[in-house]
Amino acid sequence: MTETDCCYPVFVYGTLRPGQPNWGQLLAAAAERVVTGLLAGVVLLDCGHYPAAVERPGGGRVVGEVVWIRPDVCVATLAGLDHLEGYDPADSGRLYDRVIRSIDTADGPVECWVYLAGPMLAGSARPVVSGGDWVAYCADPPAAP
């Protein structure tokens, strides 16, 4: 992890969003600014207690927040996020990949770190979160078959 990693805000779309279980543990105290954003070209998979965004041709969009992290805690915060997301570039079985993607916001596009499904999740047959909004989906879960 380098200081260069901290040049970008983080786009969060699941349990790291404000009001969700991991927000308070990892981002609430570190956040400098938060705005709503949309990530296009992806589908959101329901992995049980958390979602995973997967890039797919013709994919929809995912709703989330762009979070700018305070510079004084950026390296430690990104390390904590990497740990939570199971991101280790050397691990071929990692849950997520941390990549830079353009996020649409009301103020225009913003380049952000995004955790996308890694090799272990990307090819799974998990159900798709309709509407691409994890918070709304959890508030009104689909009926069991």
N, C-alpha and C positions, 0 to 999 in steps of 0.2 A: 504494500500500500504506500502510495506516494502523495505528496502535496498536490501533484497534478490531478489526482483522482478527485480532489475536492473542488475543482473548477466548475463542476456541473451540479445542478440540483438533482434531486431524486424524484422520480415519478412513482407514486404508490397507489395501488388499486385494490388492495385486499385488507388483511388484518393490520396493516401499517397505516391505514387511513385514520384521520381524526375521528375519535369516538370508538374505534375498534380496539381489540385486545392488546395489540402490540404497539399502538401509537404511544401510550403513556410510558411504556418501558424503554422505547428506543428513540422516539423522535420528538415528543412534546417539549422537553427541555432544550433540545438541540435546534429546533426550528427557528429560523429567522423570519421567514415569510412563507405563506401557503396560499396557492391559488388552484382553482379547479382546472383540470385539463382532460384532453381526450387523446388516446393513442389509437391510430387507425391501422387497419390491415392485420388485425389480430382477433382471435376468439379467446374467451375466458373459460377455462375448464374448472368444474367443481371437483376439487380433490378432497372433499370431506369438510375439514375444519378450515380450509384455506383454498384460494384460487390459484390458478397458474395461467398466465397469458402465453398464447402460442401464435407465432406468426404463420398465417396461412394465406395463400393467394385468394383474393376475393373476401378475405376476413372482414369482420365488422369493426367495431370500435369498442374500446374499454374506457370507462369513466374512472377518474381518480383525481389525485392532487399532486401538484408540483410543489416540492418542499425544498426550500433553500436552507442549507444547514449552516449554522454559525461557524466561521473559520476556526475558532479556537477549539472546537470539538469535532471538526469534520473527519479527521483521520480515524479517531476512536469510534465515531458514529458509523462510518462506512464499514469498519471492521466488525462492529456489532451486527449490522445489517447483513454482511456477507455470511457471518456465522448463522444467523437466523435462517437465511435463505439456502443454506447448504451450498454456498458458492465457493468453490476451490477450483481454479482453472486447471490444476494438475489432476483432478479427479474425474475420470471418464464417467462415473456414475452420479455426478452432481445433480442436485434437484433443479437448480437455476443457473442461468448465465447472466452476468451483469454486463449490459451493453448500452451504448449510447443511441438514443432514438429521438426524433423530433416529436414534441408533444404540442398539440394545438391548445392555446389558451385564449382568453378574451383579448389579451394584449398582443397576440401573435404567437408564432412558433417559438418553442424553447428547447434547446438541446439538453437532454436529461439522461442520467443513469436510470435504467429500467431493468428489473429482474424478470427475464423471460424464462419460460420452462426450459430446463436443460434436457439432456439426452434421456434421462430416466422418466420425465413427465411428458415430453413433447409428443411421443408416439403412443401415449396411453389412450384408452377408449373411455375416458371420463366424460360425463355429461357436460354439455355446453351451458354456460350461464346466459340465459336469454337477456338481451338488453345490454350485456357487458358491464353491469353495475353490481358489484359484489354486495354492497351495503343494502341496496334495494332488494336484491335476490334473497339475502338472509332475512330481511324483514318480512318477506312474503314467499317462503320456500315452496317449490312445486310439491304437489300431492304425491305421496308414495304410490307406486303402481300396484 
